Amino acid sequence: MKSPFTFCLALILRSFIHMALRYTFLGVLMLLGNLSAWAQDPQFTQFYAAPQYLNPAFAGSALAPRATINYRNQWPAITNYVTTVVGVDHFIPKLNSGIGVMFISDNQGQGAVQSTEFAAQYAYQFQVGEASFVRLGVQGSYVNRNVNYFGLTFGDQFSTSGIIRDKTSDPVVLAGAPVNKYLDFSTGGLFYSDWFWVGLSAHHINRPDQSFFSATSGSRLPIKGSLQAGLRIPLQGITGYGDEMDREISISPVVNYKFQGKYDQLDIGTYLTYSPITVGVYYRGIPFKKYDQRINNHDAFAGLIGYRADKFSIGYSYDATISTLGFASGGSHEISLSYIFDRPESNRDRYKPKKGMLSCPKF
């Protein structure tokens, strides 16, 4: 039989644990509702394999119907982030226009915070030189964000005997999972020729309120800006298209600088293509820059390998984390898939490989 002292101590500890867990959870939810102060959009190491996600001006840039899938599992050894992007786009030659649709699923903390986005894109292309083109794109998105309570355990489910009850009476949970729905708009531009490209994009230009609770209303998503550039250096002549394309041997240095809120980051790397194989190395971060004494701007080194067979391509990359998280994070795994369908003959004739085809790496 328990002594009165032991019984009272157990009650005090139980109450303390209940209160601590509840307010810790509430604090996490408040932070999630106020993510705009420091949150960053999902990112892809293979950013040119996710062209629609990178910049709406890329919609229709393949000059043919194209389908892409991008999957990223970030930090699988800890509370991971899983992002999936599915995109379909097409070029309409009579209108000099590209159109596209995109689906984005982002699960944070093993699905504790879920975000689903449906986007529609339009891009207009016009020629500014013998082999130079400009594309201007816009994007409108519908976003649904919610907190998923499934799998979480709350303070009042614990007992002094160690038994975890099936249900909670926490009023925050009983009130239902918070949901936020909003419209989001983005824009971008692209200038390119047969051997280089430069793009600029701005996402969340309307700065939607992404807060979950009325107490944190006004938590607006910061605008994300991105500057992309690349250069293709052929080491052997490239002719034809699709089945007619000769072996490509080239080097492609690429860079993607992005900023959102008070944070910025630089992706810099290079691809070596010896078709059908492409390999690449990357560094993500800004050397010698620190946000404070605890947070540096070194993120990861990445290695990449891709394979392209006719109209189908696949790529895999692994990020080795070099931030304070280190190897304990498990790094990040990323897979990209792309399929480019046959172009209509009129489109094929109008836009030769060196007249209108974007020279980004094709995997």
N, C-alpha and C positions, 0 to 999 in steps of 0.2 A: 504494500500500500504506500502511495506517495505521501511524503510529508507535506504539510501546508506550505512550507517554504519552496519546495520543489514544484508544487502545483502552481503557486503564484508566479514563480520564475518562468515556468512554461507558458503561462498565459501572457506574461509581459513579452517574452520572446516571440510568441505567435503574433501578438498585436503589432510588435515592431516590424516583423518580417512582412506582415500583411500591408502595413502602411508604406514601408520602404519599396516593396515591389509595385504597389499601386501607383505611388507618385513617381517612381522611376519610369513606369510604363507611360503614365500621363506626360511626363517630360519628354519621352521619346516621341510620342504623338505630336506634342506641340512643336518639337523640332522638325518633324516631318511636315507639319503644316506650314512651317516657316522656312522650307528648304531654299527658297529663292535667295536667301542671304548668302548661301555658299554652295548650293548644288551645281553640279556640272551635268551637261547632257551626256548620254551614253556615247562612247567613242569607239572607233574601229581602227585597228592597226592597218588593215587592208582598206584604207579609206577610198582608194580609186576603184576597188571592187564593190563599193557601195555608192555609186555615183549619184543616184537620186537623193540619198540621205545626205551626201556631202553638200550638194548645191542644186537647187531646183532648175538651174540653167542646163544641167546635164540631161533633162528629160528629152528623149528622142535623139540623143547624141550618137547612138549606134546607127542611125539612118535606116533602122529595121526594127521590127517587133523584138523586144528583148525582155527576158524574165531573169530576175536576180534574187538570190536568197543569201542573207548574211547572218551568221550565228556567232555570238561571243559569250564565253563563260569566263567572267573575271573573278579572280581570287577564289577558286573552288575549295581551297583548304580551310577557308574561314567563311564568314557570312557572305555568300557569293552574290554576284550580280549577273543575271542572264538576259541578254538582249537578242531579239530576232527581228530582222527586217526583211520583208518580202515586197519586191517592187516589180511593176510591169510598165513599160513605156514603149512609145511608137512615134515614128516621124511621118508627118503628112506633107509630102513634097509640094503639092499644089498650094498649100498655105504657108510654106516655109516654117512649119510649126512642129513642135514636139509636145506630146501629151503623156501623162503618166499618173499612175495611182500607186500608193504605198501603204503598207500595213506595218506598224511597229509595236512590238510587245516588249516591255521592260519590267523585269521582276527584281526587286531589291530585297536583300535580306531573306533569301529563300522564299520569296513570294509574300513577305509581310507587307510590302508596299508594291502595288501593281499599277502599271500604266499601259493603256492601250490607245493607239493613235491611228486614225484613218486620214490619209492625205491625198489631195488631188493637185496635179502640177500642170503648168503650161509654160512653154518656152518658145520664143520666136528667134529665128536665125536669119541673119543677113550677111552678105559678103561685103568686105571692106577693102579687099585687095585681090590680086591674082590668085592667091591661095591662102587668104586670111579671112576669118569669119568671127562674128560676134553673136553671142546668144544671150538673151535676157529672159529670166524665168521668174515665176511667182508660184507660191504654194499656199493652199488653205488647208487647215487640219482641224479635225474634231478629236479632242482628247478626253479620255475617261481615266481618272486616277482614283484608287481606293485602297483602304487598309484592310488586310485580310487577317481576321482574328484566329482562323483555324490553325491548330497546332500550338497556340500560345497558352501558357499556364499563368493564372493570376493568383495573387496573394491569398484570397479567401478559399482557394482550393487546397491549400496545405493544412494539415492537422498536426498536432503535437506528436501523434503516434507515427508520423511519416507517411500517412495515407494521402494520396492526391485524389480529391473528389472529381467527378466527371464534369460538373457544371459550376459556373461562377455566378454570383449575384452582384458583381460589380456593375454599378449603374452606367458606366461608360460603355461597357460591352453590351448590356441589355438595350441601350439606346440604338444599337445597330452600328455596323461598320461605316465610318465616314466616307463619303464619295464626293468628288469634285469633277465637274464637267465644264469644258471651256473650248472656245475657238482660238486657234493659233495661226499666225500668218508669217510667211517668210518670203525672201526674195534673193536673187543672185544674178550675177553676170559672169560671162566667160568670153575670153578672147583667145583664139588659137589658130595655129597653122599646121602644116604637116610635120613640124619638128618641135614645137613648143606650145605651152598653154599656160594661161594665167586666169584664175578665177577668184571672185570675191562674193561671199554670201553673208546674209544677215538673217538669223532665225529669231523668232519670238518678237517681231518688230512691234506688235501691239502690247507686249508685256502682260500676258494674261495673269490673273490672280489664281494661284495654284494652292491656296491654303485649304485645309480640311475643316477648320473650325472658325466660327464667326469671331472668336477672340483674337484670331491671328489674321483676320481679313486685311488685305492690303499687302500680303506677301507676294509680290509680283515677280514673275520669272525674268531674270536679267536677259537682255539681248545677247545672243551668241554671235560673234563675228568670226569669220574664217577667211584666210587668204591662202589659196592653193596655187602652186606653180610646179612646172615640170619641164624637162627637156629630154627629148629622145635623140640619142646619138647612134645612128646606124653604123654597124661595122661590116655590113654587107647589104647589097641592094635588096629592096622589098618590092615585089610586084604582085598584081592580082588581088583577089578577095575570096575569102572562104576557101572552097576547094581548090581554087586557082592560086592561092598564096604560096610563094616560095618560102623556104626556111628563113626566118628572121633571126638575125644576130645583132643585138643592140644593147646599149647601156642607157638607163633612164634615171638620172638623179631627180628626186621629188622632194617637195617640202609642203607642209601644211601648218600654218600658224593660226591658232585659235584663241579667243579670249571670251570670257563670260564673267560678269561681275568684276571682282577684284583679282581674279585668277587668269593666268594665261599659260599657254603651253606650245611647244614646237615639236612637230614630228618631222624628222629629216632622215633620209635614207636613199638607197639606190637599188634598182633592179638590174639584173643581168638576164637577158632573154636569149636563149639558144633553143628556138622552138623545136619541139613543143614544150620545153621546160623553161620555167622562170624561177630564179632564186633572188632573194633580197635580204638586206639587213637594215635595221632601223634603230634610231635612238629617239626617245620621247622625253622631253624636258627642256629646261633652259639652264645651261651650266652656270654655276656660281651665283644663281639667283635664289634668295630665300624670302619667304613671306614673313617669317619671324624666326626666332632662334630654334624652334622645334620643327618647322616645316620647310624642307628644301624643295627645289623644283626638279629633282631627278625622279623619273618615274620608271622607265623600263628600257632595256635593250630587247629587240625582237628579231627573230629569224623567220624567214618565209620561203615557202616553196609552192609553185603553181604548175599546173599542167593544162594545156589547151589542145583539144582534138577537134578539128573542124570548127563547128559552131558552139561547142560545149567547152567550158573551162571550169576548173576547180582550184582553190587555193587553201593552204593551211599555214597558220602562223602561230608562234608561241612567244609570249612576252615574259621575259625574266625580270621580275620586279627588283629594282635597285633603290626604291624609296625606303623609308624607315620600316615598312611592313616586311621587307626582305623576302627570302625564299619561303618563309612560313605561310605566305599568302597562297602559294601554289601557282603563282603566275597567272597567265590568262591564255585561253585557247580560243582560236578563231577559225571558222570555216566559211568560205565563200563559194557560191555556185552561180553560174551564169549560162544562159542559152540564148543565142541570137538566131532568129528565124531568117529564112530567105527573104531578101529584099525584092520588091517588084522591079521588073526590068527597067521601067522608066526612072525609078529612083537610083538604080545601079548605074545607069548611063549618065544621069545628071551629076551625081556625086562620086567621082572617081576616088580611089584610095588616097590620092594626094590633093583632093579638092573637096573638102568638107568632112572627111573622116577624122575624128579626134584621135590623136596619137598616144593617148594614155595607155598604160599596160592593160592588156586584154584578158585578165583572169579574175 
